[in-house]
């Protein structure tokens, strides 16, 4: 991921070189040609995705594309903060490397799990989790859309919740191939360790507002950003509410920056009237720039 953009754009190449230098190992090569097993480890996944996302954003920035508001899903909140000048990229990539390591070490392998529940309301999913807990932890981790909630916690409780969700009429309930139970109370040890690092990092005020995961509300100061990053480790990502707030604020074009199109798909489940675009390679870059220009022309004509 990111190789084509790094080869064709100096702005992107520079970001990968910065990441390699700061981390002390070639994360660029892991992104471009790394093995699946290496990239599955969240200590590698997190800095890899951040690097690709920021490299992609730097190209858009050089082409005159700048956001009016931003949001990021979980790890993506770091990319968003880099984009709006609140966090330096070199600090961010070191922080997310540690974040991934702390999350991986918070729960022994095999003891935690996550699952996606499709076709049940968040309220029903909450009730399913309550019934499935049986003394263990299981709760909503990502409130993604009206159609999708991701749950997280002890592996046994998550498995029971999947079975109960299926019995309750879920269209689909499936355990996800992740390495830790993110955004659950089990991440408390990771949160405590990461808070120490976040306290040491320099945060500036944001050039444009960011809608946070934890509160689904906009912030504008560096201290608010720091606090949000601490809290999001154990709290659910309120993505549907975040997207709806952005729409209420007048956003009509959304651009997902970085590998994959997951958020683009979720946005279409939330509100199909807005433009949902993504940039992850040269083709999608050119398509997005063209469609943003068209949308701007249409807006000027109204």
Secondary structure, 3 states (H helix, E strand, C coil): CCHHHHHHCHHHHHHHHHHHHHHCCCHHHHHHHCCHHHHHCHHHHHHHHHHHHHHHHHHHHHCCCCCCCEECCCCHHHHHHHHCCCCCHHHHHHHHHHHHHHHHHHCCCCCEEEEEEECCCHHHHHHHHHHHHCCCCEEEEEEEECCEEEEEEEHHHHHHHHHHHHHCCCCEEEECCCCCCCCCHHHHHHHHHHHHHHHHCCCCCCCCCEECCCCCCEECCHHHHHHHHHHCCCCCECHHHHHHHHHHCCCCEEEEECCCCHHHHHHHHHCCCCEEEEECCHHHHHHHHHHHHHHHHHHHHC
